[in-house]
Amino acid sequence: MAVYAFLTGNYARDIFLYGNRAFPNIRVEYVQPVKQYAAATYSYDQVDNAKAKGWVTEQEHAATEALMPPRPVQPEPEPTPDPPVEPGPPVVIPTDPATPPVEPTPDPVQPPEEGAV
């Protein structure tokens, strides 16, 4: 019997994404093409989710996963930086009571130079 691509995709979607079908409920000639389609089309998370929800058995999951490319390596998480340190109270430098406070002097206004326009 011929294997139709549109049925292969529909069966894979119904089994792995929606859980509406199971491998025992599809025609025998579609079992391997459906696993191949799922391995080439779906992510590891989607295939693992189907197993976690009981839509595929451990053997069906292992057979599908064996057809997938190697699982990508998860990068090491970046270490969390130390939280910022709260600033302490402001530092007040005491003044010497014997020293009188210095008053700012105004800038003297200089007369214009002679011959300047």
Phi and psi restraints in degrees (range 20) as a CNS / XPLOR table:
assign (resid 1 and name C) (resid 2 and name N)
       (resid 2 and name CA) (resid 2 and name C) 1.0 -74.7 20.0 2
assign (resid 2 and name N) (resid 2 and name CA)
       (resid 2 and name C) (resid 3 and name N) 1.0 148.3 20.0 2
assign (resid 2 and name C) (resid 3 and name N)
       (resid 3 and name CA) (resid 3 and name C) 1.0 -106.7 20.0 2
assign (resid 3 and name N) (resid 3 and name CA)
       (resid 3 and name C) (resid 4 and name N) 1.0 119.0 20.0 2
assign (resid 3 and name C) (resid 4 and name N)
       (resid 4 and name CA) (resid 4 and name C) 1.0 -93.4 20.0 2
assign (resid 4 and name N) (resid 4 and name CA)
       (resid 4 and name C) (resid 5 and name N) 1.0 133.2 20.0 2
assign (resid 4 and name C) (resid 5 and name N)
       (resid 5 and name CA) (resid 5 and name C) 1.0 -62.9 20.0 2
assign (resid 5 and name N) (resid 5 and name CA)
       (resid 5 and name C) (resid 6 and name N) 1.0 -37.0 20.0 2
assign (resid 5 and name C) (resid 6 and name N)
       (resid 6 and name CA) (resid 6 and name C) 1.0 -66.8 20.0 2
assign (resid 6 and name N) (resid 6 and name CA)
       (resid 6 and name C) (resid 7 and name N) 1.0 -33.1 20.0 2
assign (resid 6 and name C) (resid 7 and name N)
       (resid 7 and name CA) (resid 7 and name C) 1.0 -72.7 20.0 2
assign (resid 7 and name N) (resid 7 and name CA)
       (resid 7 and name C) (resid 8 and name N) 1.0 -36.8 20.0 2
assign (resid 7 and name C) (resid 8 and name N)
       (resid 8 and name CA) (resid 8 and name C) 1.0 -59.4 20.0 2
assign (resid 8 and name N) (resid 8 and name CA)
       (resid 8 and name C) (resid 9 and name N) 1.0 -48.2 20.0 2
assign (resid 8 and name C) (resid 9 and name N)
       (resid 9 and name CA) (resid 9 and name C) 1.0 -63.3 20.0 2
assign (resid 9 and name N) (resid 9 and name CA)
       (resid 9 and name C) (resid 10 and name N) 1.0 -41.7 20.0 2
assign (resid 9 and name C) (resid 10 and name N)
       (resid 10 and name CA) (resid 10 and name C) 1.0 -64.0 20.0 2
assign (resid 10 and name N) (resid 10 and name CA)
       (resid 10 and name C) (resid 11 and name N) 1.0 -44.7 20.0 2
assign (resid 10 and name C) (resid 11 and name N)
       (resid 11 and name CA) (resid 11 and name C) 1.0 -62.3 20.0 2
assign (resid 11 and name N) (resid 11 and name CA)
       (resid 11 and name C) (resid 12 and name N) 1.0 -44.0 20.0 2
assign (resid 11 and name C) (resid 12 and name N)
       (resid 12 and name CA) (resid 12 and name C) 1.0 -62.2 20.0 2
assign (resid 12 and name N) (resid 12 and name CA)
       (resid 12 and name C) (resid 13 and name N) 1.0 -44.0 20.0 2
assign (resid 12 and name C) (resid 13 and name N)
       (resid 13 and name CA) (resid 13 and name C) 1.0 -61.9 20.0 2
assign (resid 13 and name N) (resid 13 and name CA)
       (resid 13 and name C) (resid 14 and name N) 1.0 -46.9 20.0 2
assign (resid 13 and name C) (resid 14 and name N)
       (resid 14 and name CA) (resid 14 and name C) 1.0 -65.0 20.0 2
assign (resid 14 and name N) (resid 14 and name CA)
       (resid 14 and name C) (resid 15 and name N) 1.0 -34.4 20.0 2
assign (resid 14 and name C) (resid 15 and name N)
       (resid 15 and name CA) (resid 15 and name C) 1.0 -80.0 20.0 2
assign (resid 15 and name N) (resid 15 and name CA)
       (resid 15 and name C) (resid 16 and name N) 1.0 -52.4 20.0 2
assign (resid 15 and name C) (resid 16 and name N)
       (resid 16 and name CA) (resid 16 and name C) 1.0 -87.3 20.0 2
assign (resid 16 and name N) (resid 16 and name CA)
       (resid 16 and name C) (resid 17 and name N) 1.0 -30.0 20.0 2
assign (resid 16 and name C) (resid 17 and name N)
       (resid 17 and name CA) (resid 17 and name C) 1.0 -101.6 20.0 2
assign (resid 17 and name N) (resid 17 and name CA)
       (resid 17 and name C) (resid 18 and name N) 1.0 -35.6 20.0 2
assign (resid 17 and name C) (resid 18 and name N)
       (resid 18 and name CA) (resid 18 and name C) 1.0 -112.0 20.0 2
assign (resid 18 and name N) (resid 18 and name CA)
       (resid 18 and name C) (resid 19 and name N) 1.0 -21.8 20.0 2
assign (resid 18 and name C) (resid 19 and name N)
       (resid 19 and name CA) (resid 19 and name C) 1.0 71.0 20.0 2
assign (resid 19 and name N) (resid 19 and name CA)
       (resid 19 and name C) (resid 20 and name N) 1.0 21.6 20.0 2
assign (resid 19 and name C) (resid 20 and name N)
       (resid 20 and name CA) (resid 20 and name C) 1.0 -79.8 20.0 2
assign (resid 20 and name N) (resid 20 and name CA)
       (resid 20 and name C) (resid 21 and name N) 1.0 -20.8 20.0 2
assign (resid 20 and name C) (resid 21 and name N)
       (resid 21 and name CA) (resid 21 and name C) 1.0 -131.7 20.0 2
assign (resid 21 and name N) (resid 21 and name CA)
       (resid 21 and name C) (resid 22 and name N) 1.0 169.3 20.0 2
assign (resid 21 and name C) (resid 22 and name N)
       (resid 22 and name CA) (resid 22 and name C) 1.0 -136.4 20.0 2
assign (resid 22 and name N) (resid 22 and name CA)
       (resid 22 and name C) (resid 23 and name N) 1.0 159.3 20.0 2
assign (resid 22 and name C) (resid 23 and name N)
       (resid 23 and name CA) (resid 23 and name C) 1.0 -57.5 20.0 2
assign (resid 23 and name N) (resid 23 and name CA)
       (resid 23 and name C) (resid 24 and name N) 1.0 -38.4 20.0 2
assign (resid 23 and name C) (resid 24 and name N)
       (resid 24 and name CA) (resid 24 and name C) 1.0 -64.3 20.0 2
assign (resid 24 and name N) (resid 24 and name CA)
       (resid 24 and name C) (resid 25 and name N) 1.0 -16.6 20.0 2
assign (resid 24 and name C) (resid 25 and name N)
       (resid 25 and name CA) (resid 25 and name C) 1.0 -96.4 20.0 2
assign (resid 25 and name N) (resid 25 and name CA)
       (resid 25 and name C) (resid 26 and name N) 1.0 2.7 20.0 2
assign (resid 25 and name C) (resid 26 and name N)
       (resid 26 and name CA) (resid 26 and name C) 1.0 -110.2 20.0 2
assign (resid 26 and name N) (resid 26 and name CA)
       (resid 26 and name C) (resid 27 and name N) 1.0 164.4 20.0 2
assign (resid 26 and name C) (resid 27 and name N)
       (resid 27 and name CA) (resid 27 and name C) 1.0 -64.7 20.0 2
assign (resid 27 and name N) (resid 27 and name CA)
       (resid 27 and name C) (resid 28 and name N) 1.0 144.3 20.0 2
assign (resid 27 and name C) (resid 28 and name N)
       (resid 28 and name CA) (resid 28 and name C) 1.0 -58.1 20.0 2
assign (resid 28 and name N) (resid 28 and name CA)
       (resid 28 and name C) (resid 29 and name N) 1.0 -37.6 20.0 2
assign (resid 28 and name C) (resid 29 and name N)
       (resid 29 and name CA) (resid 29 and name C) 1.0 -69.5 20.0 2
assign (resid 29 and name N) (resid 29 and name CA)
       (resid 29 and name C) (resid 30 and name N) 1.0 -11.4 20.0 2
assign (resid 29 and name C) (resid 30 and name N)
       (resid 30 and name CA) (resid 30 and name C) 1.0 -95.7 20.0 2
assign (resid 30 and name N) (resid 30 and name CA)
       (resid 30 and name C) (resid 31 and name N) 1.0 -11.9 20.0 2
assign (resid 30 and name C) (resid 31 and name N)
       (resid 31 and name CA) (resid 31 and name C) 1.0 -59.5 20.0 2
assign (resid 31 and name N) (resid 31 and name CA)
       (resid 31 and name C) (resid 32 and name N) 1.0 -54.8 20.0 2
assign (resid 31 and name C) (resid 32 and name N)
       (resid 32 and name CA) (resid 32 and name C) 1.0 -67.3 20.0 2
assign (resid 32 and name N) (resid 32 and name CA)
       (resid 32 and name C) (resid 33 and name N) 1.0 -44.1 20.0 2
assign (resid 32 and name C) (resid 33 and name N)
       (resid 33 and name CA) (resid 33 and name C) 1.0 -60.0 20.0 2
assign (resid 33 and name N) (resid 33 and name CA)
       (resid 33 and name C) (resid 34 and name N) 1.0 -33.6 20.0 2
assign (resid 33 and name C) (resid 34 and name N)
       (resid 34 and name CA) (resid 34 and name C) 1.0 -68.0 20.0 2
assign (resid 34 and name N) (resid 34 and name CA)
       (resid 34 and name C) (resid 35 and name N) 1.0 -42.1 20.0 2
assign (resid 34 and name C) (resid 35 and name N)
       (resid 35 and name CA) (resid 35 and name C) 1.0 -63.3 20.0 2
assign (resid 35 and name N) (resid 35 and name CA)
       (resid 35 and name C) (resid 36 and name N) 1.0 -41.3 20.0 2
assign (resid 35 and name C) (resid 36 and name N)
       (resid 36 and name CA) (resid 36 and name C) 1.0 -65.1 20.0 2
assign (resid 36 and name N) (resid 36 and name CA)
       (resid 36 and name C) (resid 37 and name N) 1.0 -41.9 20.0 2
assign (resid 36 and name C) (resid 37 and name N)
       (resid 37 and name CA) (resid 37 and name C) 1.0 -63.0 20.0 2
assign (resid 37 and name N) (resid 37 and name CA)
       (resid 37 and name C) (resid 38 and name N) 1.0 -46.0 20.0 2
assign (resid 37 and name C) (resid 38 and name N)
       (resid 38 and name CA) (resid 38 and name C) 1.0 -63.2 20.0 2
assign (resid 38 and name N) (resid 38 and name CA)
       (resid 38 and name C) (resid 39 and name N) 1.0 -40.5 20.0 2
assign (resid 38 and name C) (resid 39 and name N)
       (resid 39 and name CA) (resid 39 and name C) 1.0 -64.7 20.0 2
assign (resid 39 and name N) (resid 39 and name CA)
       (resid 39 and name C) (resid 40 and name N) 1.0 -35.1 20.0 2
assign (resid 39 and name C) (resid 40 and name N)
       (resid 40 and name CA) (resid 40 and name C) 1.0 -84.5 20.0 2
assign (resid 40 and name N) (resid 40 and name CA)
       (resid 40 and name C) (resid 41 and name N) 1.0 -21.6 20.0 2
assign (resid 40 and name C) (resid 41 and name N)
       (resid 41 and name CA) (resid 41 and name C) 1.0 -108.1 20.0 2
assign (resid 41 and name N) (resid 41 and name CA)
       (resid 41 and name C) (resid 42 and name N) 1.0 -38.3 20.0 2
assign (resid 41 and name C) (resid 42 and name N)
       (resid 42 and name CA) (resid 42 and name C) 1.0 -98.8 20.0 2
assign (resid 42 and name N) (resid 42 and name CA)
       (resid 42 and name C) (resid 43 and name N) 1.0 157.7 20.0 2
assign (resid 42 and name C) (resid 43 and name N)
       (resid 43 and name CA) (resid 43 and name C) 1.0 -82.8 20.0 2
assign (resid 43 and name N) (resid 43 and name CA)
       (resid 43 and name C) (resid 44 and name N) 1.0 166.9 20.0 2
assign (resid 43 and name C) (resid 44 and name N)
       (resid 44 and name CA) (resid 44 and name C) 1.0 -59.1 20.0 2
assign (resid 44 and name N) (resid 44 and name CA)
       (resid 44 and name C) (resid 45 and name N) 1.0 -38.4 20.0 2
assign (resid 44 and name C) (resid 45 and name N)
       (resid 45 and name CA) (resid 45 and name C) 1.0 -62.4 20.0 2
assign (resid 45 and name N) (resid 45 and name CA)
       (resid 45 and name C) (resid 46 and name N) 1.0 -40.3 20.0 2
assign (resid 45 and name C) (resid 46 and name N)
       (resid 46 and name CA) (resid 46 and name C) 1.0 -68.2 20.0 2
assign (resid 46 and name N) (resid 46 and name CA)
       (resid 46 and name C) (resid 47 and name N) 1.0 -41.5 20.0 2
assign (resid 46 and name C) (resid 47 and name N)
       (resid 47 and name CA) (resid 47 and name C) 1.0 -68.6 20.0 2
assign (resid 47 and name N) (resid 47 and name CA)
       (resid 47 and name C) (resid 48 and name N) 1.0 -41.4 20.0 2
assign (resid 47 and name C) (resid 48 and name N)
       (resid 48 and name CA) (resid 48 and name C) 1.0 -64.6 20.0 2
assign (resid 48 and name N) (resid 48 and name CA)
       (resid 48 and name C) (resid 49 and name N) 1.0 -36.7 20.0 2
assign (resid 48 and name C) (resid 49 and name N)
       (resid 49 and name CA) (resid 49 and name C) 1.0 -63.5 20.0 2
assign (resid 49 and name N) (resid 49 and name CA)
       (resid 49 and name C) (resid 50 and name N) 1.0 -39.8 20.0 2
assign (resid 49 and name C) (resid 50 and name N)
       (resid 50 and name CA) (resid 50 and name C) 1.0 -62.3 20.0 2
assign (resid 50 and name N) (resid 50 and name CA)
       (resid 50 and name C) (resid 51 and name N) 1.0 -38.5 20.0 2
assign (resid 50 and name C) (resid 51 and name N)
       (resid 51 and name CA) (resid 51 and name C) 1.0 -69.3 20.0 2
assign (resid 51 and name N) (resid 51 and name CA)
       (resid 51 and name C) (resid 52 and name N) 1.0 -43.0 20.0 2
assign (resid 51 and name C) (resid 52 and name N)
       (resid 52 and name CA) (resid 52 and name C) 1.0 -62.4 20.0 2
assign (resid 52 and name N) (resid 52 and name CA)
       (resid 52 and name C) (resid 53 and name N) 1.0 -34.1 20.0 2
assign (resid 52 and name C) (resid 53 and name N)
       (resid 53 and name CA) (resid 53 and name C) 1.0 -86.3 20.0 2
assign (resid 53 and name N) (resid 53 and name CA)
       (resid 53 and name C) (resid 54 and name N) 1.0 -2.2 20.0 2
assign (resid 53 and name C) (resid 54 and name N)
       (resid 54 and name CA) (resid 54 and name C) 1.0 81.8 20.0 2
assign (resid 54 and name N) (resid 54 and name CA)
       (resid 54 and name C) (resid 55 and name N) 1.0 14.6 20.0 2
assign (resid 54 and name C) (resid 55 and name N)
       (resid 55 and name CA) (resid 55 and name C) 1.0 -77.8 20.0 2
assign (resid 55 and name N) (resid 55 and name CA)
       (resid 55 and name C) (resid 56 and name N) 1.0 -26.5 20.0 2
assign (resid 55 and name C) (resid 56 and name N)
       (resid 56 and name CA) (resid 56 and name C) 1.0 -128.7 20.0 2
assign (resid 56 and name N) (resid 56 and name CA)
       (resid 56 and name C) (resid 57 and name N) 1.0 151.3 20.0 2
assign (resid 56 and name C) (resid 57 and name N)
       (resid 57 and name CA) (resid 57 and name C) 1.0 -80.4 20.0 2
assign (resid 57 and name N) (resid 57 and name CA)
       (resid 57 and name C) (resid 58 and name N) 1.0 171.3 20.0 2
assign (resid 57 and name C) (resid 58 and name N)
       (resid 58 and name CA) (resid 58 and name C) 1.0 -60.0 20.0 2
assign (resid 58 and name N) (resid 58 and name CA)
       (resid 58 and name C) (resid 59 and name N) 1.0 -41.0 20.0 2
assign (resid 58 and name C) (resid 59 and name N)
       (resid 59 and name CA) (resid 59 and name C) 1.0 -67.6 20.0 2
assign (resid 59 and name N) (resid 59 and name CA)
       (resid 59 and name C) (resid 60 and name N) 1.0 -41.7 20.0 2
assign (resid 59 and name C) (resid 60 and name N)
       (resid 60 and name CA) (resid 60 and name C) 1.0 -66.0 20.0 2
assign (resid 60 and name N) (resid 60 and name CA)
       (resid 60 and name C) (resid 61 and name N) 1.0 -39.8 20.0 2
assign (resid 60 and name C) (resid 61 and name N)
       (resid 61 and name CA) (resid 61 and name C) 1.0 -62.9 20.0 2
assign (resid 61 and name N) (resid 61 and name CA)
       (resid 61 and name C) (resid 62 and name N) 1.0 -47.4 20.0 2
assign (resid 61 and name C) (resid 62 and name N)
       (resid 62 and name CA) (resid 62 and name C) 1.0 -63.2 20.0 2
assign (resid 62 and name N) (resid 62 and name CA)
       (resid 62 and name C) (resid 63 and name N) 1.0 -39.8 20.0 2
assign (resid 62 and name C) (resid 63 and name N)
       (resid 63 and name CA) (resid 63 and name C) 1.0 -66.2 20.0 2
assign (resid 63 and name N) (resid 63 and name CA)
       (resid 63 and name C) (resid 64 and name N) 1.0 -38.3 20.0 2
assign (resid 63 and name C) (resid 64 and name N)
       (resid 64 and name CA) (resid 64 and name C) 1.0 -70.5 20.0 2
assign (resid 64 and name N) (resid 64 and name CA)
       (resid 64 and name C) (resid 65 and name N) 1.0 -45.0 20.0 2
assign (resid 64 and name C) (resid 65 and name N)
       (resid 65 and name CA) (resid 65 and name C) 1.0 -63.4 20.0 2
assign (resid 65 and name N) (resid 65 and name CA)
       (resid 65 and name C) (resid 66 and name N) 1.0 -31.8 20.0 2
assign (resid 65 and name C) (resid 66 and name N)
       (resid 66 and name CA) (resid 66 and name C) 1.0 -65.2 20.0 2
assign (resid 66 and name N) (resid 66 and name CA)
       (resid 66 and name C) (resid 67 and name N) 1.0 -23.4 20.0 2
assign (resid 66 and name C) (resid 67 and name N)
       (resid 67 and name CA) (resid 67 and name C) 1.0 -88.0 20.0 2
assign (resid 67 and name N) (resid 67 and name CA)
       (resid 67 and name C) (resid 68 and name N) 1.0 -9.9 20.0 2
assign (resid 67 and name C) (resid 68 and name N)
       (resid 68 and name CA) (resid 68 and name C) 1.0 -85.5 20.0 2
assign (resid 68 and name N) (resid 68 and name CA)
       (resid 68 and name C) (resid 69 and name N) 1.0 157.3 20.0 2
assign (resid 68 and name C) (resid 69 and name N)
       (resid 69 and name CA) (resid 69 and name C) 1.0 -64.5 20.0 2
assign (resid 69 and name N) (resid 69 and name CA)
       (resid 69 and name C) (resid 70 and name N) 1.0 165.0 20.0 2
assign (resid 69 and name C) (resid 70 and name N)
       (resid 70 and name CA) (resid 70 and name C) 1.0 -55.1 20.0 2
assign (resid 70 and name N) (resid 70 and name CA)
       (resid 70 and name C) (resid 71 and name N) 1.0 142.6 20.0 2
assign (resid 70 and name C) (resid 71 and name N)
       (resid 71 and name CA) (resid 71 and name C) 1.0 -62.9 20.0 2
assign (resid 71 and name N) (resid 71 and name CA)
       (resid 71 and name C) (resid 72 and name N) 1.0 132.3 20.0 2
assign (resid 71 and name C) (resid 72 and name N)
       (resid 72 and name CA) (resid 72 and name C) 1.0 -64.3 20.0 2
assign (resid 72 and name N) (resid 72 and name CA)
       (resid 72 and name C) (resid 73 and name N) 1.0 145.7 20.0 2
assign (resid 72 and name C) (resid 73 and name N)
       (resid 73 and name CA) (resid 73 and name C) 1.0 -79.0 20.0 2
assign (resid 73 and name N) (resid 73 and name CA)
       (resid 73 and name C) (resid 74 and name N) 1.0 131.0 20.0 2
assign (resid 73 and name C) (resid 74 and name N)
       (resid 74 and name CA) (resid 74 and name C) 1.0 -76.4 20.0 2
assign (resid 74 and name N) (resid 74 and name CA)
       (resid 74 and name C) (resid 75 and name N) 1.0 129.2 20.0 2
assign (resid 74 and name C) (resid 75 and name N)
       (resid 75 and name CA) (resid 75 and name C) 1.0 -68.0 20.0 2
assign (resid 75 and name N) (resid 75 and name CA)
       (resid 75 and name C) (resid 76 and name N) 1.0 150.7 20.0 2
assign (resid 75 and name C) (resid 76 and name N)
       (resid 76 and name CA) (resid 76 and name C) 1.0 -65.3 20.0 2
assign (resid 76 and name N) (resid 76 and name CA)
       (resid 76 and name C) (resid 77 and name N) 1.0 136.5 20.0 2
assign (resid 76 and name C) (resid 77 and name N)
       (resid 77 and name CA) (resid 77 and name C) 1.0 -68.8 20.0 2
assign (resid 77 and name N) (resid 77 and name CA)
       (resid 77 and name C) (resid 78 and name N) 1.0 144.7 20.0 2
assign (resid 77 and name C) (resid 78 and name N)
       (resid 78 and name CA) (resid 78 and name C) 1.0 -67.5 20.0 2
assign (resid 78 and name N) (resid 78 and name CA)
       (resid 78 and name C) (resid 79 and name N) 1.0 139.5 20.0 2
assign (resid 78 and name C) (resid 79 and name N)
       (resid 79 and name CA) (resid 79 and name C) 1.0 -66.5 20.0 2
assign (resid 79 and name N) (resid 79 and name CA)
       (resid 79 and name C) (resid 80 and name N) 1.0 142.0 20.0 2
assign (resid 79 and name C) (resid 80 and name N)
       (resid 80 and name CA) (resid 80 and name C) 1.0 -75.0 20.0 2
assign (resid 80 and name N) (resid 80 and name CA)
       (resid 80 and name C) (resid 81 and name N) 1.0 134.7 20.0 2
assign (resid 80 and name C) (resid 81 and name N)
       (resid 81 and name CA) (resid 81 and name C) 1.0 -70.1 20.0 2
assign (resid 81 and name N) (resid 81 and name CA)
       (resid 81 and name C) (resid 82 and name N) 1.0 155.8 20.0 2
assign (resid 81 and name C) (resid 82 and name N)
       (resid 82 and name CA) (resid 82 and name C) 1.0 -63.7 20.0 2
assign (resid 82 and name N) (resid 82 and name CA)
       (resid 82 and name C) (resid 83 and name N) 1.0 142.4 20.0 2
assign (resid 82 and name C) (resid 83 and name N)
       (resid 83 and name CA) (resid 83 and name C) 1.0 -64.5 20.0 2
assign (resid 83 and name N) (resid 83 and name CA)
       (resid 83 and name C) (resid 84 and name N) 1.0 152.8 20.0 2
assign (resid 83 and name C) (resid 84 and name N)
       (resid 84 and name CA) (resid 84 and name C) 1.0 -63.2 20.0 2
assign (resid 84 and name N) (resid 84 and name CA)
       (resid 84 and name C) (resid 85 and name N) 1.0 144.8 20.0 2
assign (resid 84 and name C) (resid 85 and name N)
       (resid 85 and name CA) (resid 85 and name C) 1.0 -82.2 20.0 2
assign (resid 85 and name N) (resid 85 and name CA)
       (resid 85 and name C) (resid 86 and name N) 1.0 132.3 20.0 2
assign (resid 85 and name C) (resid 86 and name N)
       (resid 86 and name CA) (resid 86 and name C) 1.0 -67.8 20.0 2
assign (resid 86 and name N) (resid 86 and name CA)
       (resid 86 and name C) (resid 87 and name N) 1.0 134.9 20.0 2
assign (resid 86 and name C) (resid 87 and name N)
       (resid 87 and name CA) (resid 87 and name C) 1.0 -69.6 20.0 2
assign (resid 87 and name N) (resid 87 and name CA)
       (resid 87 and name C) (resid 88 and name N) 1.0 144.8 20.0 2
assign (resid 87 and name C) (resid 88 and name N)
       (resid 88 and name CA) (resid 88 and name C) 1.0 -80.2 20.0 2
assign (resid 88 and name N) (resid 88 and name CA)
       (resid 88 and name C) (resid 89 and name N) 1.0 -175.2 20.0 2
assign (resid 88 and name C) (resid 89 and name N)
       (resid 89 and name CA) (resid 89 and name C) 1.0 -67.0 20.0 2
assign (resid 89 and name N) (resid 89 and name CA)
       (resid 89 and name C) (resid 90 and name N) 1.0 154.8 20.0 2
assign (resid 89 and name C) (resid 90 and name N)
       (resid 90 and name CA) (resid 90 and name C) 1.0 -64.1 20.0 2
assign (resid 90 and name N) (resid 90 and name CA)
       (resid 90 and name C) (resid 91 and name N) 1.0 147.8 20.0 2
assign (resid 90 and name C) (resid 91 and name N)
       (resid 91 and name CA) (resid 91 and name C) 1.0 -88.1 20.0 2
assign (resid 91 and name N) (resid 91 and name CA)
       (resid 91 and name C) (resid 92 and name N) 1.0 125.5 20.0 2
assign (resid 91 and name C) (resid 92 and name N)
       (resid 92 and name CA) (resid 92 and name C) 1.0 -109.0 20.0 2
assign (resid 92 and name N) (resid 92 and name CA)
       (resid 92 and name C) (resid 93 and name N) 1.0 122.9 20.0 2
assign (resid 92 and name C) (resid 93 and name N)
       (resid 93 and name CA) (resid 93 and name C) 1.0 -92.3 20.0 2
assign (resid 93 and name N) (resid 93 and name CA)
       (resid 93 and name C) (resid 94 and name N) 1.0 117.7 20.0 2
assign (resid 93 and name C) (resid 94 and name N)
       (resid 94 and name CA) (resid 94 and name C) 1.0 -70.1 20.0 2
assign (resid 94 and name N) (resid 94 and name CA)
       (resid 94 and name C) (resid 95 and name N) 1.0 147.1 20.0 2
assign (resid 94 and name C) (resid 95 and name N)
       (resid 95 and name CA) (resid 95 and name C) 1.0 -95.7 20.0 2
assign (resid 95 and name N) (resid 95 and name CA)
       (resid 95 and name C) (resid 96 and name N) 1.0 154.6 20.0 2
assign (resid 95 and name C) (resid 96 and name N)
       (resid 96 and name CA) (resid 96 and name C) 1.0 -77.5 20.0 2
assign (resid 96 and name N) (resid 96 and name CA)
       (resid 96 and name C) (resid 97 and name N) 1.0 122.1 20.0 2
assign (resid 96 and name C) (resid 97 and name N)
       (resid 97 and name CA) (resid 97 and name C) 1.0 -65.7 20.0 2
assign (resid 97 and name N) (resid 97 and name CA)
       (resid 97 and name C) (resid 98 and name N) 1.0 -19.0 20.0 2
assign (resid 97 and name C) (resid 98 and name N)
       (resid 98 and name CA) (resid 98 and name C) 1.0 -77.8 20.0 2
assign (resid 98 and name N) (resid 98 and name CA)
       (resid 98 and name C) (resid 99 and name N) 1.0 -18.8 20.0 2
assign (resid 98 and name C) (resid 99 and name N)
       (resid 99 and name CA) (resid 99 and name C) 1.0 -91.8 20.0 2
assign (resid 99 and name N) (resid 99 and name CA)
       (resid 99 and name C) (resid 100 and name N) 1.0 122.0 20.0 2
assign (resid 99 and name C) (resid 100 and name N)
       (resid 100 and name CA) (resid 100 and name C) 1.0 -71.4 20.0 2
assign (resid 100 and name N) (resid 100 and name CA)
       (resid 100 and name C) (resid 101 and name N) 1.0 151.8 20.0 2
assign (resid 100 and name C) (resid 101 and name N)
       (resid 101 and name CA) (resid 101 and name C) 1.0 -66.0 20.0 2
assign (resid 101 and name N) (resid 101 and name CA)
       (resid 101 and name C) (resid 102 and name N) 1.0 146.7 20.0 2
assign (resid 101 and name C) (resid 102 and name N)
       (resid 102 and name CA) (resid 102 and name C) 1.0 -93.6 20.0 2
assign (resid 102 and name N) (resid 102 and name CA)
       (resid 102 and name C) (resid 103 and name N) 1.0 124.2 20.0 2
assign (resid 102 and name C) (resid 103 and name N)
       (resid 103 and name CA) (resid 103 and name C) 1.0 -89.4 20.0 2
assign (resid 103 and name N) (resid 103 and name CA)
       (resid 103 and name C) (resid 104 and name N) 1.0 137.1 20.0 2
assign (resid 103 and name C) (resid 104 and name N)
       (resid 104 and name CA) (resid 104 and name C) 1.0 -67.2 20.0 2
assign (resid 104 and name N) (resid 104 and name CA)
       (resid 104 and name C) (resid 105 and name N) 1.0 139.5 20.0 2
assign (resid 104 and name C) (resid 105 and name N)
       (resid 105 and name CA) (resid 105 and name C) 1.0 -95.2 20.0 2
assign (resid 105 and name N) (resid 105 and name CA)
       (resid 105 and name C) (resid 106 and name N) 1.0 139.0 20.0 2
assign (resid 105 and name C) (resid 106 and name N)
       (resid 106 and name CA) (resid 106 and name C) 1.0 -71.3 20.0 2
assign (resid 106 and name N) (resid 106 and name CA)
       (resid 106 and name C) (resid 107 and name N) 1.0 150.9 20.0 2
assign (resid 106 and name C) (resid 107 and name N)
       (resid 107 and name CA) (resid 107 and name C) 1.0 -69.9 20.0 2
assign (resid 107 and name N) (resid 107 and name CA)
       (resid 107 and name C) (resid 108 and name N) 1.0 127.4 20.0 2
assign (resid 107 and name C) (resid 108 and name N)
       (resid 108 and name CA) (resid 108 and name C) 1.0 -70.6 20.0 2
assign (resid 108 and name N) (resid 108 and name CA)
       (resid 108 and name C) (resid 109 and name N) 1.0 140.9 20.0 2
assign (resid 108 and name C) (resid 109 and name N)
       (resid 109 and name CA) (resid 109 and name C) 1.0 -85.3 20.0 2
assign (resid 109 and name N) (resid 109 and name CA)
       (resid 109 and name C) (resid 110 and name N) 1.0 121.8 20.0 2
assign (resid 109 and name C) (resid 110 and name N)
       (resid 110 and name CA) (resid 110 and name C) 1.0 -91.0 20.0 2
assign (resid 110 and name N) (resid 110 and name CA)
       (resid 110 and name C) (resid 111 and name N) 1.0 137.2 20.0 2
assign (resid 110 and name C) (resid 111 and name N)
       (resid 111 and name CA) (resid 111 and name C) 1.0 -69.0 20.0 2
assign (resid 111 and name N) (resid 111 and name CA)
       (resid 111 and name C) (resid 112 and name N) 1.0 150.1 20.0 2
assign (resid 111 and name C) (resid 112 and name N)
       (resid 112 and name CA) (resid 112 and name C) 1.0 -62.5 20.0 2
assign (resid 112 and name N) (resid 112 and name CA)
       (resid 112 and name C) (resid 113 and name N) 1.0 148.2 20.0 2
assign (resid 112 and name C) (resid 113 and name N)
       (resid 113 and name CA) (resid 113 and name C) 1.0 -67.5 20.0 2
assign (resid 113 and name N) (resid 113 and name CA)
       (resid 113 and name C) (resid 114 and name N) 1.0 150.5 20.0 2
assign (resid 113 and name C) (resid 114 and name N)
       (resid 114 and name CA) (resid 114 and name C) 1.0 -69.2 20.0 2
assign (resid 114 and name N) (resid 114 and name CA)
       (resid 114 and name C) (resid 115 and name N) 1.0 137.5 20.0 2
assign (resid 114 and name C) (resid 115 and name N)
       (resid 115 and name CA) (resid 115 and name C) 1.0 87.2 20.0 2
assign (resid 115 and name N) (resid 115 and name CA)
       (resid 115 and name C) (resid 116 and name N) 1.0 -2.0 20.0 2
assign (resid 115 and name C) (resid 116 and name N)
       (resid 116 and name CA) (resid 116 and name C) 1.0 -81.7 20.0 2
assign (resid 116 and name N) (resid 116 and name CA)
       (resid 116 and name C) (resid 117 and name N) 1.0 144.8 20.0 2
